[in-house]
Structure formats: structure tokens, C-alpha cells
């Protein structure tokens, strides 16, 4: 599924869409341990720009990204999830 066509993604403000696309493009082909430093940097950039996602948007994004993960990536995500939460 291409998340950029998802109705909930399309409802987000343009800057949030840009940040989600940046995250998705950067994480493509990386396992989560390789992506962790970028996730930290991305989160700081979000904070610096005064952007945050609603709980609903966070859940939608998680679901969209999970759909695109391999089973091994999902397992890694479940392990790392407590460390990357707010």
C-alpha cells in the first residue's frame, strides 16, 4: 500500500506530510537498528519546527509503516518501540 494515497495521510497538513515522506524515504531498505539514529534526528527536527502528531495520526502512521515492514522488521520494531516512544 502506498501511504501517500491513504486518506488519513492526505488529511494531514503539508509540513507533516513532508516530514512523514522524509522519514519513509530514509527508512526504506534499512533495518530498525540502522534507522534509530535517523529517528532520533527526525524527532528533534519535528520538535524544532514545532510539529507534533495527534495520537490518532501517530496510530495511523504506525499502521501504515507496519504494513510495509517485513516480519523481521516488525519484530525489531516491537522490541525497540518502548525506546522510541515520546
C-alpha atoms as an extended CHARMM CRD file, in Angstrom:
* protein
*
        86  EXT
         1         1  UNK       CA              0.0000000000        0.0000000000        0.0000000000  PROA      1               0.0000000000
         2         2  UNK       CA              1.2930000000        3.4280000000       -0.8850000000  PROA      2               0.0000000000
         3         3  UNK       CA              0.7280000000        5.5230000000        2.2320000000  PROA      3               0.0000000000
         4         4  UNK       CA              0.8270000000        8.7780000000        0.2100000000  PROA      4               0.0000000000
         5         5  UNK       CA             -2.5610000000        7.8320000000       -1.2300000000  PROA      5               0.0000000000
         6         6  UNK       CA             -4.0850000000        6.9410000000        2.1350000000  PROA      6               0.0000000000
         7         7  UNK       CA             -6.9980000000        9.2680000000        3.0070000000  PROA      7               0.0000000000
         8         8  UNK       CA             -5.6970000000        9.9300000000        6.5260000000  PROA      8               0.0000000000
         9         9  UNK       CA             -2.2710000000       10.9130000000        5.2070000000  PROA      9               0.0000000000
        10        10  UNK       CA             -3.9080000000       13.2590000000        2.7150000000  PROA      10              0.0000000000
        11        11  UNK       CA             -5.7780000000       14.9940000000        5.5500000000  PROA      11              0.0000000000
        12        12  UNK       CA             -2.5260000000       15.9710000000        7.3020000000  PROA      12              0.0000000000
        13        13  UNK       CA             -1.1360000000       19.4420000000        6.9390000000  PROA      13              0.0000000000
        14        14  UNK       CA              1.5290000000       19.7110000000        4.1950000000  PROA      14              0.0000000000
        15        15  UNK       CA              4.5050000000       20.0960000000        6.5540000000  PROA      15              0.0000000000
        16        16  UNK       CA              3.5340000000       16.9220000000        8.3990000000  PROA      16              0.0000000000
        17        17  UNK       CA              3.1680000000       15.1060000000        5.0740000000  PROA      17              0.0000000000
        18        18  UNK       CA              6.6490000000       16.3100000000        4.1200000000  PROA      18              0.0000000000
        19        19  UNK       CA              8.1400000000       15.0100000000        7.3730000000  PROA      19              0.0000000000
        20        20  UNK       CA              6.3950000000       11.6390000000        7.0230000000  PROA      20              0.0000000000
        21        21  UNK       CA              7.6690000000       11.3040000000        3.4460000000  PROA      21              0.0000000000
        22        22  UNK       CA             11.1890000000       12.1930000000        4.5810000000  PROA      22              0.0000000000
        23        23  UNK       CA             11.0160000000        9.5430000000        7.2720000000  PROA      23              0.0000000000
        24        24  UNK       CA              9.6510000000        6.8930000000        4.9260000000  PROA      24              0.0000000000
        25        25  UNK       CA             12.2180000000        7.6370000000        2.2080000000  PROA      25              0.0000000000
        26        26  UNK       CA             15.0890000000        7.4980000000        4.6750000000  PROA      26              0.0000000000
        27        27  UNK       CA             13.9540000000        4.2790000000        6.3420000000  PROA      27              0.0000000000
        28        28  UNK       CA             13.4350000000        2.3710000000        3.1050000000  PROA      28              0.0000000000
        29        29  UNK       CA             15.7760000000       -0.6100000000        2.9810000000  PROA      29              0.0000000000
        30        30  UNK       CA             17.1520000000       -0.1030000000        6.4960000000  PROA      30              0.0000000000
        31        31  UNK       CA             16.5790000000       -2.2880000000        9.4770000000  PROA      31              0.0000000000
        32        32  UNK       CA             15.4060000000       -0.5060000000       12.5960000000  PROA      32              0.0000000000
        33        33  UNK       CA             18.7680000000       -0.5500000000       14.3390000000  PROA      33              0.0000000000
        34        34  UNK       CA             20.3040000000        1.2100000000       11.3240000000  PROA      34              0.0000000000
        35        35  UNK       CA             17.4030000000        3.6620000000       11.3100000000  PROA      35              0.0000000000
        36        36  UNK       CA             17.4620000000        4.5080000000       15.0220000000  PROA      36              0.0000000000
        37        37  UNK       CA             19.9710000000        7.4110000000       14.7620000000  PROA      37              0.0000000000
        38        38  UNK       CA             17.8820000000        8.9510000000       11.9960000000  PROA      38              0.0000000000
        39        39  UNK       CA             14.6920000000        8.5270000000       14.0320000000  PROA      39              0.0000000000
        40        40  UNK       CA             16.2820000000       10.4860000000       16.8770000000  PROA      40              0.0000000000
        41        41  UNK       CA             17.3800000000       13.2570000000       14.4800000000  PROA      41              0.0000000000
        42        42  UNK       CA             13.9570000000       13.3170000000       12.7910000000  PROA      42              0.0000000000
        43        43  UNK       CA             12.1990000000       13.6240000000       16.1370000000  PROA      43              0.0000000000
        44        44  UNK       CA             14.4290000000       16.5750000000       17.0880000000  PROA      44              0.0000000000
        45        45  UNK       CA             13.6750000000       18.2430000000       13.7560000000  PROA      45              0.0000000000
        46        46  UNK       CA              9.9460000000       17.8020000000       14.4080000000  PROA      46              0.0000000000
        47        47  UNK       CA             10.3470000000       19.4390000000       17.8140000000  PROA      47              0.0000000000
        48        48  UNK       CA             12.4630000000       22.2840000000       16.4140000000  PROA      48              0.0000000000
        49        49  UNK       CA              9.7860000000       23.0180000000       13.8340000000  PROA      49              0.0000000000
        50        50  UNK       CA              7.0250000000       22.8720000000       16.4350000000  PROA      50              0.0000000000
        51        51  UNK       CA              5.3650000000       19.8970000000       14.7700000000  PROA      51              0.0000000000
        52        52  UNK       CA              3.6850000000       17.0360000000       16.5220000000  PROA      52              0.0000000000
        53        53  UNK       CA              1.2330000000       14.3630000000       15.5640000000  PROA      53              0.0000000000
        54        54  UNK       CA             -2.0360000000       13.7540000000       17.3080000000  PROA      54              0.0000000000
        55        55  UNK       CA             -2.4530000000       10.3470000000       18.9530000000  PROA      55              0.0000000000
        56        56  UNK       CA             -4.7390000000        9.4020000000       16.0620000000  PROA      56              0.0000000000
        57        57  UNK       CA             -2.1420000000       10.4530000000       13.4710000000  PROA      57              0.0000000000
        58        58  UNK       CA              0.5430000000        8.5110000000       15.3510000000  PROA      58              0.0000000000
        59        59  UNK       CA             -1.5830000000        5.3670000000       15.2720000000  PROA      59              0.0000000000
        60        60  UNK       CA             -2.3430000000        5.8070000000       11.5650000000  PROA      60              0.0000000000
        61        61  UNK       CA              1.3560000000        6.3130000000       10.7850000000  PROA      61              0.0000000000
        62        62  UNK       CA              2.3340000000        3.2780000000       12.8310000000  PROA      62              0.0000000000
        63        63  UNK       CA             -0.2270000000        1.1480000000       10.9990000000  PROA      63              0.0000000000
        64        64  UNK       CA              0.8840000000        2.4290000000        7.5970000000  PROA      64              0.0000000000
        65        65  UNK       CA              4.5580000000        1.7530000000        8.2970000000  PROA      65              0.0000000000
        66        66  UNK       CA              3.8230000000       -1.6630000000        9.8380000000  PROA      66              0.0000000000
        67        67  UNK       CA              2.0320000000       -2.6880000000        6.6500000000  PROA      67              0.0000000000
        68        68  UNK       CA              5.2320000000       -2.0530000000        4.7120000000  PROA      68              0.0000000000
        69        69  UNK       CA              7.5680000000       -3.8860000000        7.1080000000  PROA      69              0.0000000000
        70        70  UNK       CA              8.7930000000       -7.4140000000        6.7210000000  PROA      70              0.0000000000
        71        71  UNK       CA              8.0450000000       -9.8220000000        9.5880000000  PROA      71              0.0000000000
        72        72  UNK       CA             11.6470000000       -9.4260000000       10.8000000000  PROA      72              0.0000000000
        73        73  UNK       CA             11.3330000000       -5.6360000000       10.7680000000  PROA      73              0.0000000000
        74        74  UNK       CA              8.0630000000       -5.8510000000       12.7040000000  PROA      74              0.0000000000
        75        75  UNK       CA              9.7570000000       -7.9730000000       15.3440000000  PROA      75              0.0000000000
        76        76  UNK       CA             12.5780000000       -5.4240000000       15.6530000000  PROA      76              0.0000000000
        77        77  UNK       CA             10.0480000000       -2.5990000000       15.8520000000  PROA      77              0.0000000000
        78        78  UNK       CA              8.1550000000       -4.2950000000       18.6690000000  PROA      78              0.0000000000
        79        79  UNK       CA             11.4440000000       -4.6890000000       20.5550000000  PROA      79              0.0000000000
        80        80  UNK       CA             12.5180000000       -1.0570000000       20.0050000000  PROA      80              0.0000000000
        81        81  UNK       CA              9.0920000000        0.5650000000       20.4140000000  PROA      81              0.0000000000
        82        82  UNK       CA              9.4810000000        1.3360000000       24.1360000000  PROA      82              0.0000000000
        83        83  UNK       CA             12.7410000000        3.1620000000       23.4090000000  PROA      83              0.0000000000
        84        84  UNK       CA             11.3750000000        5.3800000000       20.6200000000  PROA      84              0.0000000000
        85        85  UNK       CA              8.1630000000        6.4650000000       22.3010000000  PROA      85              0.0000000000
        86        86  UNK       CA              7.7980000000       10.0700000000       23.4490000000  PROA      86              0.0000000000
